């Protein structure tokens, strides 16, 4: 009895054909087979024979291992992650059936994944419009599209995780390592020399590509981690443009600025993935128990770059603890927000002043930990610390911001920051924002919650600017 394992490579074959810009008829002509046979292979209705595998490798000069990889299992993992959404909770969806669907119906699987991502984006857009309508008191929120909100929705709908960028960056990182770093690789591969120039010569730019002189110019006031990141970002623009464009094409943007902001965010994602390759970084976070400072030193990155990268570790089949990330200034303005942990960020207005991210400025460069409890009972654990931007020379402007990184309570025991610390029973009660928080005993309140009647009582309620009824 034969125990030979049949090889089904439908998803990989389809991706390879599209990357080569071929139709099924073109590939069939090159391989001297029928177009219907190519279609059957791509739908996993026929296994790939050894003869056909060799013919593909010889015709298109591809790596056999890459063609025979595990794209189908990746699709199954992505589909399983989607089907964990609470909206499917009442449907019995065994993992074996999910895997069979991904393997036997790759086209349907891809269609479902795209549809679910589009659904998430629309849900986030609706939440933004509803929040704005409540905040302004308008019956409907008809306003000009917000490019920043567009970009944030695109990232949030995908949980800030892009496996195709991670895979491409990991391959690129291996090539960079063989050339003794980014500068060596850029010189050998692209003939580009790195030069560092004073800020006044750069005229406000931190990085410039001079094609005429074949040079990458960097602001010499940047610290080492920032200079390295800028080189990785330039490399991403040079060699990962197609991958970034493919991810960007999955979205729908109402404004050109929103699309450009998202492209920049994806390029930065790719740069971080080059510096902190997914497989090595995911292994390191577990080994070091999510110690951001230790990981930053291991990968020669900044604290903020490392914390940012930790929000991306949700590659199907290789997930790590899911994190959310936020960066604020001393006035409470949010300049970056990423959510991979289901944290209900305030989309409009200020955040909760009881959250330690707003207190981190009192103890610069020190990590502040805190358990958080939302009004609905959800608990999270967060760390906060200040980070600096700018500076680099005497008199140069330096901007201090605070970042917070956190996860749901069920993952907190994996973090080094929770050892020998009080548990979630000591959580600080916070709200999403004052206008949505209905805690009656909060002394830090700055505005009444929507829909509550204000009580004008200057005798009993001296600890808050106003009180409101409980019903």
N, C-alpha and C positions, 0 to 999 in steps of 0.2 A: 504494500500500500504506500503510495507516494505521500511524503510529508512536506513537499515543496510549498513554500509560502507564495501565494500569488501577490503580485505587486500592482497596486492601484495608485495611480499618480495623477488623477484627474485635475485636482486644484493646482498642483505644481506645473503640470503641462499647460494648462490654460494661462497661468500667469507668465510662464516662459514665452509662450506664443505671443501674448499681448506685448510683453517687453520688447520682443523682436519686431513688433509692428506687422505681424503676419495675420492673415485670415486663415480659417481652417482649410480653405482651398489651396492657399499658398503653401502651407505646411504639407498638405497631402501631395502636392506636386513635387516638392523638394524630396520627400521621403518615398515617392513612387507608390503611394497607397491611395485609397479613396478618401474623399472628404468625410463620408459618413463614418469611416473607421476612426478618424481623428475625433469626430463628435462623440462616438461611443467611448473612446478612451477618456475624453475630458469629463464625461458624465459618469465615469467609473462603471460603465456597463461591460467593459472588457478590461482584463488585466494587461499590463505592459509586458511583452515577451522580452527575453534577453537580447534577441536579435534586434528588435525595434529600439531597445534602450541604447545599444551600441550604435545603431544607425543615427539616432538623435544626437548622441555625443559627438560622432564624427562629422555630421552635417553642420551642426551649429557650434561645435567646439565648446561644449559646456561640461561642467563637472557632473559626473554621474551621481555622486553623493547628493549634490544640490537638488537634482531632479527627483531622486528617490527619497527626499526628506520627509518630514512629518507635518506637511501643511494641513493634511486632513485632521490630524489630532489637534493642531492649533485651532482650526475652525470649530472643532467639537468643543474645545475648552472655552472659546469665545461664546459659542451658543449656550453652553451650560451657565456661563456667567450671566448672560442676558436673561435666561429663564429663571434665575433666582429672584428676579424682580417681584415684589409683593403682588403685583397685578396678576401673576400666574400662580399664586399660592394655592388656589383651589383646584388646580389641574395636576393630575398624576403624571409626572414626566421623568420616568426612569433614565438614569444616565446612559444605559445601554442603548435605549431608543434614540437619545440625542446623538450619540456617537454614530449610530447607523444612519441617521438622517444626514449628518454632516458628511459622511463618507459616500453615501449613495446618491445624495441630492445636493451636491456642492453649490449649484446655481441657486436653488431655493434657500439654502443656508445663507449665502451671501446676500440675497434679497431681504431676508428677515433681519439680518444684522444691520443692513443699511436703513431699513424701515424703522427699526427700534431706535437707532441713533437719531434719525430725523424726528421721531416722536419726542425724544428727550430734549432736543433743541427747542421744539415748539412749546413744550411744557415750561422750560426755563424762560422763554420769551414771554409766555402768558403770565408767569409769576412776576416778571419785571414790570409788565404793563399794569397788572393789578395793583402791585405795591405802589407804583407811581400814582395811580388814580386815587388810592386811599390817602397818600401823603399830600396830594394837592387838593383833595376834596372834589375833584372833577368826576363827572359821571363816566367819562371814558378818557383814556390817556392817548390822545392823538397828538403826536409830537414828532419832530425830526428823529430819524434813526440814530441810535447811539453806537458809534463804532467800537468803543471800549466794551460795552455790554455785549455786542455781537461777538467779539473775540472771546470774551469770558464764557459765553454760552457754548461756543464751539468746543472749547477745552473741557468745560464741565460735562457736556453731554458724552464725552469720550473718557471721562475720569482722568484727564491729563495723561493718557497712556497711548502710545503709538508704536506697536510692535514692529511695524515695517521700518520705522526710523531706527529703533533699537538694533534690529538685525543688521541693517546697512552700516550703522555707526560702529557696531562691534567688529565687523569685517575691516572697516577702515582703521580702527584703532590697532588692529593687529599689524597692518601695513606700516602705520606710524611707528609702532614699537620697533620694527626692524630697521628703521632709519634713525634711531637715537633721538626721537622726539619730533615735535611738530615743526620746528624750524628746519631740521634736517630733511624731513619729508617734503615740505613745501619747496625747498631748494632742489631736491632731487627729482620730484615729480612734476613741478610746475615752473621750475627755474626762478622762483621768487625768493628774494633776500629780505630779511627782516631788519628794519631800521627803527630806532627809537628816537623821537624828536621832542623838544620842549613843547609845552602846551601852547605857547604863543605862536609857534610855527604851525601847529596842527589846526589852529583857528577854530577851536571848539569841537573838533572831531577826536574821537578816541582811537579810530582805526580808519585807514584809507588804503585802497589798493591802487597803486600807480602802475598801470599796465605798460606805459611807455618805458619806464626805467626798470620794470620787473621787480618792484619792491612792495612790501607791505609795511606801511608806516604806522607806528604805535605811539601814543602819548606816553612819554617816559615818566609821567607822574602816577600812572597806574601801578598798583601793587603787583607782585609776581603772579598771584592767582588770577587777577583780572587780565593781565597781559596774555597769560596762557589761554584763558577763555576766549579772548578776542582772536587769537590765532586759530583756535578750534572753530570759532564761528565763521571765520573767513574760509576755512577748509570745507565747512558744511555748505557754504554758498557755492564753492567751486565744484564739489564732487557729489553733493546730495540734493542738488536742485530738482532732479526728476522725482526723487522720493518725496520731497517736501511738496512739490506740485501735485503729486498723486493724492496725498492726504488732504491737501487744501481743496482739491476738486470735489471731495465728498461733502463739502459744506455749501451753504447758500447764503450769500451776503447781500444786504441791501445797500451797503456803501462800499466805495473803493477803499476808504480808510480802514474799515473793519477788516477787509480782506488783507490789506497790507500789514496791519497789526498782527493778524493771525499768522501770516507768513513769517514775520519776524519772530513770533513766539515759537513756531515750529523749528525755525533755524536755530534758535537758542536751545531748544530741546535736543536737537541733533548734536549741537556742540557739547552739551553736558553729557550726552551719551557717548561721545568720543572720549571725553576725559574720564568718565566713570562708566565703562562698558557694563551692560546689564548683568551678564552672568557673574562677573567678578564682583560687582558692587552688591548684587543681591546676596551673594555668599558672605561678603564682608559684613553687611548689616546684621546678619544673624550671629556671626562670630563675635562681633563687638557689641551686641545687644543694643543696636540703634544709637550708639554714642556718636553724636554729630561731630563733636570736636575731634575725636579719634579718627573717624572716617575722613574728615577733611584733611587731616595730616597724611593719612595713608594715600589719598588720591591727589595730594597737592592742590586742593581746592579751598575755597573760602567757606566759612560757616554757612553763609546764605546759599551759595551754590549747592552745597551738600544737602542742606535742608530741602531745597527746591527739588533736587533729584530724588529724595526719599518719597516725594508724593507721586512719583511715576512708576512705582514698583508693583504694577498690577497686570503684568504680562500674563495672558491666560496660560495656566499650567505652571507658572513660576511666580505666583503672587507672594508678596510679603505683607506685613501689616499696613493697612491703608491709612494714609495721613491726609490732613488738611493743612493749609499753609496760608498765612496772611501777613502782609507787611503794612505797617502804619507809621505815620509821622507823629510828632508830639501833639499836633492838633487833632489827631484821630482820623485823618484822611487816609483812605485805603489806596495804596498804589499797586498792590498785587494781591491776588486772591485765587487760590487753587483748592479744589475740594475733591479728595478721593476717599473721604471717610463719612460722607453723609452729614456734615455739619451745616446747620441752617444759618448761613451767613446773612447779615442784614444787607439787603440789596440797595436800600435807600436809607439815608440818615446815618446817625452815629451808632457805634456798637455799645455794648454794655460796659460801663466804667468800672464794674467790679472784676472784670477779666484782667488777669495779671499782665497781659500784653501792653496795657496802657500804663502799668506801673514800672515796667522794665527800665524806663529812663532814669529812675531813681538809683539804680545800681548798674551802671554801664558795664557792658561786656560780661556780666554775670548771668548764669542761667537761673531763671525763676520757674519753679514747677507749681502746678495747681490742678486739683480735681475740679471739674465743672459739672453742674447739674442744671439742665434746662427745665422750664416750667412743665413740660410734658413728661419729665422723669428720666430722659436720656442723660447718660453720664459720659463725659469725655475726660481725657487727661491731656494737658498741654504743657509745653515748655516755651518760655519766651526769653529773648535776649536782644540787646541792641546790636546793630551793625552800622558801619560807617561807609559813606560814599564820598568821593572827592578827596580833598586834601592832597597829600603827597609832596607838599612843599610849604615852606613858611608863608603864612598869609593866604594860602589857597583855601577856597571855600570848602568846608566839610559839612556834610548833611548826616545827621543821626536819625536812624529809623529803628523801629522795633519789629521783630518778626516773631510769630508764634507758629509752632508746629504741634499738631495734636492728633490723637486717635481715639476711637471709641473705647470705653472702659474694658470690654472683653479682650482687647489686644494689649492693654497697658502693662500686663505682667511680663511682657517680652522686652520691655524697655529697661535699660539700666537705671533710669531716673526714678523708677518706682521702688527700687530695693531699699529696705529699711526706712520706708516713708509711710505716713498714714495712708489708709486705704480710701476707697471711694465714699465711705460713710462720712468722711470729712470734706465732702465736696462743697464748693461755694455755689450758692444758688445764683444763677445769672439769667439774663434774658437775651433774646436775639437783638432787640432794640427796644427802647422805652415805649414806642408806639404800639408794639406788639406784645409787650410783657404785662401780665395782669397780676403781678405780685403786689399785694396791698401794703406790705410792710417794708418795702425797699426805701431806704433813706437816700439813695443815690439817684433817684428818679429825676429826669429833666423834662419829661412831657407825659401827659396822661395817655393811657392806652386808648386806641380807637374804639368808639362805641360805649365808653363809660362816662357817667355823669360826674362832673367835678363837684366836690363838696367844699364849699367856702367855709372853713372852720379854722380860725387862727388861735384857738385855745388848746385843742387836743393834738393838733398835727403840726408841731413846730419843727420836726426833724426833716420835713420835706416841703417843697414849695407849694404843694397842694395835695389834697386827698381826693379819692373818688369812691363812688359807691361800689359795693360788692356784687351788684346785680345789674 
